[in-house]
Amino acid sequence: MARFEEADARLFKNIWICMRCNAKNRTGSSKPRRCRKCGSSRLRLKHKAKKAGK
């Protein structure tokens, strides 16, 4: 499955995952202060999927 710049931006840009409850936190530009679901401040960026064969 071929991916392109717009799809990568839509899937991975500015999406933060809570390390306590695994909720997705979408934001406009910067890291959110806390999780929208549980209130934790432990957030990480969504990992990009590795391309097969490389």
Secondary structure, 3 states (H helix, E strand, C coil): CCCCHHHHHHHHCCEEEECCCCCEEECCCCCCCCCCCCCCCCEEECCCCCCCCC
